[in-house]
Amino acid sequence: MEKLRTPLLVTAIYILVLGFLTLSPSMVRAVFGFTVNDRGLLLVLSAAFWASGIVLAGIARDPEKHGDLAWAVMVYLLIFIVFLLWGRVERLYSIRHLAIPLVIDAGLVVWIWFARKGGGSPSR
């Protein structure tokens, strides 16, 4: 279970960074290339990311106690992947906007999967 600590902590940090980046329309425009006019929507999105990141950090903090929740973290990331792909199908996102978060989310799912199975990392 200790091998889960790092991928779960990286996931928590990633989600907290997303929460920070979605705090303002100018940051969203600079980082993601999207113009967002509804600041209230961004604040709700940011709050959801921060709340999720805190929960994920709590899981990562004690993998011996909470490691059985790793499956839920993988589902959380898979939901992101599904919605990113849905946005692409709906032509909301270009491949340029989709590629990096898709690779990060998929990479985290694989890393957590192998850590759960005791393999440590996919490269072993």
C-alpha positions as a printed NumPy array, in Angstrom:
array([[  0.   ,   0.   ,   0.   ],
       [  2.922,   2.359,   0.603],
       [  3.63 ,   2.343,  -3.159],
       [  0.31 ,   4.163,  -3.621],
       [  1.461,   7.237,  -1.699],
       [  3.374,   8.92 ,  -4.537],
       [  0.872,   8.48 ,  -7.397],
       [ -2.003,   9.497,  -5.124],
       [ -0.083,  12.548,  -3.891],
       [  0.831,  13.552,  -7.462],
       [ -2.859,  13.242,  -8.385],
       [ -3.83 ,  15.454,  -5.44 ],
       [ -1.255,  18.095,  -6.399],
       [ -2.391,  17.996, -10.043],
       [ -6.024,  18.572,  -9.024],
       [ -5.039,  21.374,  -6.599],
       [ -3.047,  23.082,  -9.378],
       [ -6.105,  22.864, -11.639],
       [ -8.078,  24.527,  -8.837],
       [ -5.563,  27.352,  -8.687],
       [ -5.455,  27.782, -12.469],
       [ -9.235,  28.041, -12.725],
       [ -9.443,  30.889, -10.218],
       [ -9.557,  33.62 , -12.825],
       [-10.505,  34.047, -16.473],
       [ -7.05 ,  35.459, -17.285],
       [ -5.29 ,  32.342, -15.938],
       [ -7.67 ,  30.073, -17.847],
       [ -7.   ,  32.05 , -21.022],
       [ -3.213,  32.03 , -20.488],
       [ -2.887,  28.34 , -19.613],
       [ -5.737,  26.634, -21.451],
       [ -6.386,  29.07 , -24.286],
       [-10.086,  29.46 , -23.484],
       [-11.982,  32.681, -22.945],
       [-14.398,  32.322, -20.044],
       [-16.746,  35.182, -19.264],
       [-18.539,  33.636, -16.295],
       [-16.27 ,  34.178, -13.285],
       [-18.836,  32.54 , -10.999],
       [-18.614,  29.3  , -12.955],
       [-14.841,  29.361, -12.609],
       [-15.077,  29.874,  -8.85 ],
       [-17.374,  26.858,  -8.52 ],
       [-15.03 ,  24.793, -10.697],
       [-12.03 ,  25.932,  -8.675],
       [-13.782,  25.07 ,  -5.397],
       [-14.636,  21.596,  -6.73 ],
       [-10.998,  21.022,  -7.722],
       [ -9.683,  22.243,  -4.373],
       [-12.152,  20.157,  -2.377],
       [-11.304,  17.081,  -4.456],
       [ -7.583,  17.761,  -4.13 ],
       [ -7.833,  17.974,  -0.347],
       [ -9.712,  14.658,  -0.194],
       [ -7.141,  13.059,  -2.514],
       [ -4.295,  14.424,  -0.366],
       [ -5.965,  12.891,   2.683],
       [ -6.109,   9.522,   0.935],
       [ -2.448,   9.846,  -0.118],
       [ -1.371,  10.822,   3.381],
       [ -2.187,   7.398,   4.808],
       [ -2.252,   4.77 ,   2.061],
       [ -2.255,   1.956,   4.631],
       [ -5.568,   3.2  ,   5.966],
       [ -7.148,   4.636,   2.789],
       [ -5.385,   2.746,   0.002],
       [ -8.498,   0.756,  -0.767],
       [ -9.928,   4.033,  -2.147],
       [ -7.396,   4.001,  -4.992],
       [-10.076,   2.489,  -7.248],
       [-12.235,   5.564,  -6.578],
       [ -9.351,   7.869,  -7.531],
       [ -8.955,   5.943, -10.799],
       [-12.688,   6.292, -11.503],
       [-12.418,  10.016, -10.707],
       [ -9.683,  10.365, -13.335],
       [-11.561,   8.16 , -15.819],
       [-14.546,  10.495, -15.497],
       [-12.232,  13.368, -16.475],
       [-11.063,  11.356, -19.48 ],
       [-14.635,  10.589, -20.575],
       [-15.659,  14.233, -20.315],
       [-12.562,  15.42 , -22.169],
       [-13.341,  12.989, -24.988],
       [-17.007,  14.01 , -24.929],
       [-15.919,  17.633, -25.295],
       [-13.822,  16.644, -28.291],
       [-16.744,  14.789, -29.9  ],
       [-18.874,  17.9  , -29.35 ],
       [-16.057,  19.979, -30.917],
       [-15.564,  22.004, -27.735],
       [-11.856,  21.161, -27.511],
       [ -9.178,  20.932, -30.133],
       [ -6.607,  18.16 , -29.971],
       [ -4.126,  20.826, -28.838],
       [ -6.252,  21.564, -25.755],
       [ -7.041,  17.927, -25.102],
       [ -3.696,  16.177, -25.442],
       [ -1.883,  17.206, -22.258],
       [ -4.697,  16.652, -19.73 ],
       [ -5.623,  13.392, -21.456],
       [ -2.045,  12.102, -21.207],
       [ -1.73 ,  13.237, -17.573],
       [ -5.039,  11.654, -16.534],
       [ -4.344,   8.388, -18.369],
       [ -0.803,   8.267, -16.997],
       [ -2.047,   8.73 , -13.439],
       [ -4.652,   5.969, -13.881],
       [ -1.983,   3.556, -15.135],
       [  0.458,   4.541, -12.376],
       [ -2.16 ,   4.055,  -9.642],
       [ -3.282,   0.766, -11.211],
       [  0.254,  -0.674, -11.145],
       [  0.909,   0.663,  -7.638],
       [ -2.314,  -1.034,  -6.452],
       [ -1.226,  -4.302,  -7.987],
       [  2.122,  -4.076,  -6.248],
       [  4.147,  -3.614,  -9.417],
       [  5.404,  -0.198,  -8.325],
       [  5.499,   1.393, -11.756],
       [  4.525,   0.387, -15.278],
       [  8.201,   0.39 , -16.369],
       [  9.185,  -2.46 , -14.054]])
